[in-house]
Amino acid sequence: MAESITGARAVPLGADLYRNHRALGFGTAAGIFVIDQLTKWIITYPLALQSQPNRQIDIVSFFRLSWVENRGVSMGFLTADGEVGRWLLVALTAFISAGVTYWLWRERRRDDALALAFVLGGALGNIVDRIRYGYVVDFADLHFGEWRPFLVFNVADAAITIGVLLLLFRALLTRDRKPTKEA
């Protein structure tokens, strides 16, 4: 890196901006992780949802807290029936989280950094559950009568979904257009 006349190191144009995106991204991921773990702690200990009749607490007509021990990943895929499966899921999600961390570190767009932060914070929250309990604690049960637009989920699941949707939205609908060549 070049030095200026005053002896100060020259900082590449925009480097502070990327550092700010990183700080925002990793700070957001940490915040999502804390909120996820706090809500799961409240569900598991003060509310003891797993000990409630039917393992449910009705909140309003379309939302209840329902205790679900999710031993798989999204929508019940890759269910870990034993210890080997559990640790393979931990390894797989840790590997994906490492990739997301690397991507977040290098990301230059603030909106993508935030989307990646949602994915990372949620993934880390679910990894901690799987390590601690052997399953992920799901509890948010949104329903309209018998129709459920989602499976029972948690804050981490919601964050991952929002992050992935934001990344897909930007990739598919707002990608940079290549300039057309004039004849």
Backbone bond lengths (Angstrom), bond angles and torsions (degrees), N, CA, C in turn:
res aa  C-N    CA-C-N  psi(-1)  N-CA   C-N-CA  omega(-1)  CA-C   N-CA-C  phi
1 M - - - 1.440 - - 1.529 108.62 -
2 A 1.299 117.24 137.61 1.465 121.99 -177.84 1.521 110.71 -75.36
3 E 1.333 114.12 152.08 1.470 119.65 175.94 1.515 108.73 -107.26
4 S 1.321 115.60 146.95 1.464 120.35 177.73 1.525 109.10 -83.72
5 I 1.323 115.84 178.37 1.459 121.11 179.74 1.527 110.68 -60.06
6 T 1.309 116.83 -33.23 1.470 120.55 -178.46 1.523 112.11 -78.57
7 G 1.309 117.35 -6.20 1.459 120.67 -179.44 1.519 113.62 92.50
8 A 1.323 117.61 -3.64 1.467 120.64 178.85 1.524 109.28 -77.22
9 R 1.303 115.79 146.41 1.459 119.59 179.21 1.519 110.08 -75.05
10 A 1.300 116.16 138.32 1.457 121.25 177.23 1.526 108.65 -76.57
11 V 1.314 116.42 134.73 1.457 121.87 179.02 1.518 107.51 -103.64
12 P 1.326 117.69 129.46 1.463 119.11 179.64 1.520 110.92 -55.31
13 L 1.327 115.14 142.92 1.456 120.68 179.90 1.523 109.68 -55.54
14 G 1.299 117.55 127.03 1.455 122.39 178.05 1.515 115.14 88.31
15 A 1.337 118.82 -4.21 1.469 120.35 -177.51 1.523 111.44 -62.04
16 D 1.335 116.95 -40.34 1.468 120.01 177.94 1.519 110.65 -62.93
17 L 1.317 115.78 -37.73 1.452 120.58 179.60 1.532 110.41 -60.98
18 Y 1.332 117.25 -44.65 1.467 120.44 -179.88 1.514 110.67 -67.40
19 R 1.326 117.22 -37.51 1.461 120.34 175.90 1.523 110.33 -61.03
20 N 1.339 115.96 -39.55 1.459 120.09 177.66 1.519 111.10 -64.75
21 H 1.343 117.18 -39.19 1.465 120.43 177.26 1.526 109.89 -63.20
22 R 1.322 116.00 -41.24 1.470 119.66 178.40 1.519 110.43 -62.62
23 A 1.322 116.24 -47.99 1.470 119.85 -179.16 1.525 110.22 -60.83
24 L 1.323 116.80 -43.65 1.459 120.68 177.73 1.526 110.46 -62.30
25 G 1.319 116.27 -45.15 1.462 121.08 -178.79 1.517 112.67 -63.97
26 F 1.313 116.93 -51.54 1.469 119.44 -177.93 1.528 111.29 -70.13
27 G 1.329 117.18 -33.03 1.464 119.93 175.26 1.522 111.67 -65.63
28 T 1.334 115.76 -42.15 1.472 120.14 177.50 1.520 110.73 -64.30
29 A 1.334 116.83 -43.39 1.473 120.39 178.13 1.528 110.41 -59.52
30 A 1.330 116.76 -43.26 1.471 120.45 178.80 1.532 110.54 -63.60
31 G 1.322 116.95 -41.58 1.463 120.51 178.51 1.521 112.12 -62.44
32 I 1.320 117.23 -43.76 1.468 121.14 178.29 1.526 110.05 -63.55
33 F 1.323 116.21 -42.78 1.464 120.38 178.03 1.535 110.67 -58.29
34 V 1.324 117.20 -47.37 1.473 121.43 -178.29 1.528 110.45 -63.88
35 I 1.332 117.66 -45.64 1.468 120.51 179.80 1.526 110.41 -62.32
36 D 1.332 116.63 -42.46 1.466 120.83 178.67 1.522 110.96 -60.19
37 Q 1.323 116.62 -49.94 1.464 119.91 -177.89 1.526 111.50 -66.86
38 L 1.321 117.45 -36.17 1.465 120.62 177.77 1.529 111.34 -64.24
39 T 1.341 117.07 -45.70 1.467 119.01 179.74 1.528 111.14 -64.59
40 K 1.315 117.37 -38.97 1.471 119.77 178.17 1.528 110.86 -67.19
41 W 1.312 117.58 -35.86 1.468 120.57 176.65 1.526 110.15 -64.21
42 I 1.335 117.07 -44.69 1.463 120.94 179.04 1.531 110.49 -60.95
43 I 1.313 116.54 -43.93 1.468 121.45 179.99 1.530 110.69 -63.90
44 T 1.336 116.95 -40.93 1.462 121.79 -173.98 1.520 113.15 -80.91
45 Y 1.321 118.57 -38.39 1.463 120.22 -173.09 1.529 114.24 -106.56
46 P 1.319 120.97 -69.67 1.475 117.41 -178.92 1.536 113.19 -59.09
47 L 1.343 117.69 -44.53 1.468 119.48 179.99 1.526 112.96 -82.91
48 A 1.329 117.18 -22.92 1.474 123.15 -177.97 1.529 110.16 44.53
49 L 1.321 115.77 52.67 1.459 121.57 -176.72 1.530 112.10 -56.27
50 Q 1.330 116.45 -35.60 1.461 120.21 -179.45 1.529 112.16 -64.75
51 S 1.335 118.45 -15.65 1.467 122.71 -179.83 1.530 112.76 -103.34
52 Q 1.321 117.79 -3.45 1.463 121.65 -179.12 1.527 110.68 -73.62
53 P 1.346 116.98 153.97 1.468 119.36 174.71 1.532 109.16 -56.75
54 N 1.296 116.26 132.93 1.478 123.31 -177.59 1.521 112.88 60.04
55 R 1.334 117.13 7.90 1.467 121.86 -179.29 1.523 111.88 56.15
56 Q 1.342 116.33 36.15 1.461 121.34 -177.51 1.517 110.49 -141.33
57 I 1.342 114.46 150.37 1.464 122.00 170.80 1.525 106.25 -134.67
58 D 1.331 116.71 118.39 1.463 120.55 177.27 1.529 109.29 -74.63
59 I 1.320 115.79 131.13 1.467 121.59 178.47 1.528 109.19 -102.84
60 V 1.321 117.08 -58.37 1.465 124.14 173.23 1.522 106.88 -137.15
61 S 1.332 117.59 176.13 1.458 120.59 -173.73 1.531 114.03 -60.92
62 F 1.318 117.91 -23.33 1.468 120.69 -177.27 1.533 113.86 -114.61
63 F 1.332 116.68 5.68 1.467 119.41 -179.13 1.524 109.95 -145.37
64 R 1.318 114.72 131.46 1.460 120.40 175.21 1.516 109.15 -139.38
65 L 1.302 114.94 160.61 1.453 121.20 171.45 1.522 106.62 -92.09
66 S 1.315 116.83 125.65 1.465 122.61 -179.10 1.520 108.65 -131.53
67 W 1.321 117.37 126.65 1.462 122.26 -179.48 1.518 109.70 -76.66
68 V 1.323 116.93 120.17 1.460 122.37 176.26 1.521 107.70 -134.28
69 E 1.326 115.57 128.53 1.466 121.61 174.90 1.518 107.51 -97.53
70 N 1.324 116.37 98.61 1.456 122.81 -175.74 1.528 109.83 -85.80
71 R 1.321 115.70 108.70 1.465 121.03 -179.16 1.524 112.29 -96.50
72 G 1.310 116.84 5.09 1.459 121.12 178.76 1.513 110.70 -119.16
73 V 1.310 115.03 -160.44 1.461 119.78 174.36 1.516 106.97 -110.35
74 S 1.286 117.64 -161.18 1.460 122.95 -173.91 1.523 112.93 -45.67
75 M 1.314 115.05 130.32 1.460 124.64 176.41 1.528 112.78 56.92
76 G 1.312 117.74 30.56 1.455 121.90 174.35 1.519 115.05 79.50
77 F 1.323 117.93 6.60 1.461 119.84 177.77 1.525 109.75 -73.50
78 L 1.317 116.13 154.44 1.465 123.16 177.16 1.534 112.37 53.01
79 T 1.306 116.59 50.86 1.458 120.57 179.34 1.523 109.84 -66.83
80 A 1.333 115.71 130.11 1.466 122.11 179.23 1.522 107.98 -93.12
81 D 1.321 116.57 104.61 1.459 120.58 -177.40 1.519 113.25 -83.30
82 G 1.305 117.88 -20.14 1.460 120.30 -178.42 1.519 110.99 -138.23
83 E 1.333 114.28 -173.84 1.470 120.52 -178.42 1.523 112.04 -63.91
84 V 1.334 117.38 -38.86 1.462 119.50 -179.72 1.525 109.79 -63.31
85 G 1.323 116.68 -45.60 1.462 120.71 178.46 1.516 111.91 -62.22
86 R 1.318 115.69 -40.57 1.471 120.39 178.84 1.528 110.52 -58.09
87 W 1.327 116.66 -50.14 1.466 120.20 -176.59 1.522 112.18 -72.84
88 L 1.344 117.05 -27.87 1.464 119.03 173.25 1.536 110.41 -66.49
89 L 1.339 116.78 -39.77 1.470 119.63 176.05 1.524 111.45 -65.61
90 V 1.331 116.50 -39.03 1.472 119.55 176.23 1.529 109.16 -60.76
91 A 1.324 116.95 -46.38 1.468 120.85 -179.14 1.532 111.07 -63.82
92 L 1.332 116.45 -43.57 1.461 120.09 -179.81 1.527 111.13 -62.58
93 T 1.321 117.05 -47.67 1.460 119.58 -178.65 1.530 111.64 -70.37
94 A 1.320 117.35 -31.00 1.468 119.99 175.51 1.534 110.19 -67.78
95 F 1.311 116.79 -39.72 1.459 121.44 177.51 1.527 110.37 -62.91
96 I 1.325 116.70 -45.17 1.464 120.92 178.00 1.529 109.90 -63.60
97 S 1.329 117.10 -41.71 1.467 120.89 178.56 1.521 111.44 -62.34
98 A 1.321 117.25 -37.71 1.466 120.62 177.01 1.529 110.15 -63.67
99 G 1.324 116.64 -40.69 1.462 120.26 176.55 1.512 112.21 -63.62
100 V 1.331 116.67 -42.30 1.463 120.96 178.21 1.528 109.98 -64.94
101 T 1.337 117.09 -39.29 1.468 121.10 177.80 1.529 110.74 -61.03
102 Y 1.314 116.77 -45.34 1.465 121.60 178.49 1.529 110.31 -61.61
103 W 1.322 116.02 -45.36 1.463 121.37 179.26 1.525 109.99 -61.19
104 L 1.329 116.79 -45.55 1.466 121.12 179.10 1.526 110.67 -61.11
105 W 1.319 117.56 -41.88 1.460 121.65 179.76 1.529 111.41 -59.41
106 R 1.318 116.25 -37.58 1.460 121.06 -176.37 1.529 113.99 -93.19
107 E 1.331 118.21 -9.61 1.467 121.81 -174.06 1.524 111.56 -65.80
108 R 1.315 115.73 135.00 1.456 121.71 -178.13 1.518 112.63 -103.89
109 R 1.314 117.42 -13.73 1.469 121.02 -179.82 1.521 109.60 -98.23
110 R 1.315 116.26 129.94 1.464 120.26 -177.87 1.520 111.85 -63.97
111 D 1.344 117.62 -41.09 1.458 119.77 -178.63 1.532 111.46 -64.88
112 D 1.320 117.19 -38.93 1.466 119.85 177.05 1.530 111.12 -70.16
113 A 1.320 117.20 -36.03 1.469 120.40 177.11 1.529 110.16 -61.08
114 L 1.331 116.96 -41.52 1.469 120.02 177.89 1.522 111.53 -65.89
115 A 1.326 116.90 -42.41 1.470 120.29 178.43 1.531 110.21 -61.37
116 L 1.320 116.42 -43.86 1.467 120.47 178.03 1.526 111.23 -64.12
117 A 1.317 116.80 -35.33 1.464 121.27 177.87 1.523 110.76 -62.55
118 F 1.330 117.55 -40.66 1.459 121.04 177.23 1.526 110.15 -60.93
119 V 1.333 116.12 -45.21 1.468 120.57 -179.91 1.531 110.02 -63.85
120 L 1.310 117.11 -46.60 1.464 121.11 -177.44 1.524 111.78 -64.69
121 G 1.320 118.05 -48.63 1.464 121.19 179.84 1.519 111.91 -59.18
122 G 1.325 116.65 -42.89 1.459 120.77 178.42 1.519 112.43 -66.85
123 A 1.319 116.42 -43.70 1.469 120.05 -179.79 1.526 110.73 -61.82
124 L 1.316 117.18 -43.45 1.469 120.10 179.83 1.528 111.35 -64.37
125 G 1.335 117.09 -38.39 1.460 120.35 177.41 1.520 112.16 -61.47
126 N 1.321 116.67 -42.39 1.463 119.58 179.49 1.524 112.27 -73.45
127 I 1.331 117.70 -32.17 1.460 120.14 176.22 1.527 110.44 -62.89
128 V 1.326 116.78 -44.01 1.468 120.60 179.44 1.523 110.54 -59.51
129 D 1.333 117.21 -43.35 1.472 120.02 177.11 1.518 111.33 -59.01
130 R 1.320 115.45 -48.43 1.468 119.44 -176.37 1.528 110.61 -63.00
131 I 1.327 118.03 -37.14 1.466 121.15 176.91 1.525 109.91 -68.57
132 R 1.328 117.53 -46.70 1.461 122.52 -174.81 1.527 112.88 -70.73
133 Y 1.341 117.31 -47.39 1.462 121.01 -171.59 1.525 114.43 -108.44
134 G 1.328 116.91 -23.00 1.459 120.04 -173.11 1.520 111.54 93.27
135 Y 1.310 117.29 -0.87 1.459 123.74 178.30 1.527 107.91 -153.86
136 V 1.329 115.17 167.97 1.458 121.12 176.53 1.529 107.76 -99.75
137 V 1.320 116.19 133.25 1.467 121.95 178.46 1.523 108.93 -79.78
138 D 1.346 116.22 113.97 1.460 122.02 174.48 1.522 107.56 -111.73
139 F 1.322 116.65 146.02 1.471 118.57 -174.88 1.524 115.21 -151.18
140 A 1.307 120.33 -21.00 1.461 122.52 -175.63 1.528 108.96 -83.07
141 D 1.328 116.37 116.97 1.457 122.62 -173.98 1.525 109.24 -121.35
142 L 1.324 116.00 93.18 1.459 122.87 178.83 1.526 107.71 -89.68
143 H 1.321 117.05 126.30 1.470 120.07 -177.95 1.522 110.39 -151.35
144 F 1.310 114.55 152.71 1.463 122.13 176.53 1.516 105.94 -126.14
145 G 1.330 115.52 95.23 1.461 120.16 -170.17 1.521 107.70 68.56
146 E 1.291 116.59 -125.22 1.468 120.65 177.25 1.531 112.14 -93.22
147 W 1.322 117.75 -7.69 1.464 120.90 -178.27 1.516 110.11 -84.34
148 R 1.323 114.85 126.93 1.462 121.92 178.54 1.527 108.66 -118.74
149 P 1.337 116.61 111.92 1.463 118.68 179.20 1.532 112.47 -69.79
150 F 1.345 117.16 -19.01 1.462 122.18 179.94 1.525 108.50 -136.42
151 L 1.306 115.36 157.28 1.460 119.04 167.50 1.525 107.81 -71.52
152 V 1.323 117.46 167.92 1.463 120.50 175.35 1.531 107.13 -61.34
153 F 1.336 116.67 135.00 1.459 120.63 -172.40 1.518 110.65 -138.07
154 N 1.339 116.19 -176.34 1.470 122.53 177.56 1.527 108.46 -137.83
155 V 1.320 116.73 -178.79 1.465 121.16 -179.03 1.533 110.66 -60.69
156 A 1.322 117.17 -41.53 1.468 120.51 -179.78 1.521 111.15 -61.38
157 D 1.328 117.07 -44.92 1.464 120.81 178.99 1.528 110.96 -60.31
158 A 1.337 116.01 -44.26 1.466 120.51 179.33 1.531 110.28 -62.26
159 A 1.321 117.15 -43.27 1.473 120.84 -179.93 1.522 111.41 -63.37
160 I 1.328 117.07 -44.35 1.466 120.91 178.80 1.522 109.96 -60.34
161 T 1.319 116.28 -46.56 1.465 120.93 -179.28 1.521 111.29 -61.47
162 I 1.320 117.12 -46.47 1.464 121.18 179.20 1.529 110.20 -61.78
163 G 1.331 117.48 -45.18 1.462 120.91 179.82 1.518 112.58 -60.67
164 V 1.325 116.42 -46.05 1.470 120.23 -179.89 1.525 110.31 -64.80
165 L 1.335 117.32 -42.70 1.464 119.82 178.86 1.528 111.75 -62.79
166 L 1.325 117.51 -39.80 1.463 120.35 177.21 1.535 111.38 -62.89
167 L 1.328 116.35 -42.95 1.469 119.87 178.16 1.531 111.11 -63.76
168 L 1.328 116.07 -43.79 1.468 119.67 178.74 1.520 111.34 -64.60
169 F 1.323 116.56 -42.76 1.464 120.77 179.36 1.518 110.22 -57.45
170 R 1.317 116.14 -49.47 1.461 118.59 -178.81 1.526 111.56 -66.16
171 A 1.317 116.75 -41.27 1.462 119.72 -178.29 1.533 112.07 -65.48
172 L 1.326 116.58 -38.23 1.458 120.08 -175.11 1.529 114.12 -90.20
173 L 1.317 117.05 -34.93 1.458 119.14 -171.16 1.517 115.29 -109.82
174 T 1.299 118.26 -20.59 1.466 118.31 -176.72 1.519 112.41 -124.02
175 R 1.302 116.76 19.94 1.474 118.34 -179.68 1.527 109.84 -63.21
176 D 1.302 113.30 151.96 1.468 119.07 -178.63 1.519 109.54 -65.13
177 R 1.299 114.39 135.33 1.462 119.49 178.69 1.533 108.77 -88.87
178 K 1.307 114.44 138.39 1.470 118.90 177.10 1.525 108.80 -76.66
179 P 1.305 116.26 139.61 1.478 118.18 178.72 1.518 110.86 -64.04
180 T 1.311 116.11 141.82 1.455 119.69 178.63 1.519 109.54 -82.46
181 K 1.303 115.29 146.49 1.468 120.08 177.94 1.523 108.66 -84.33
182 E 1.281 113.88 132.45 1.472 118.17 178.64 1.510 108.18 -86.58
183 A 1.335 116.08 141.82 1.467 121.52 -178.00 1.492 111.91 -77.94
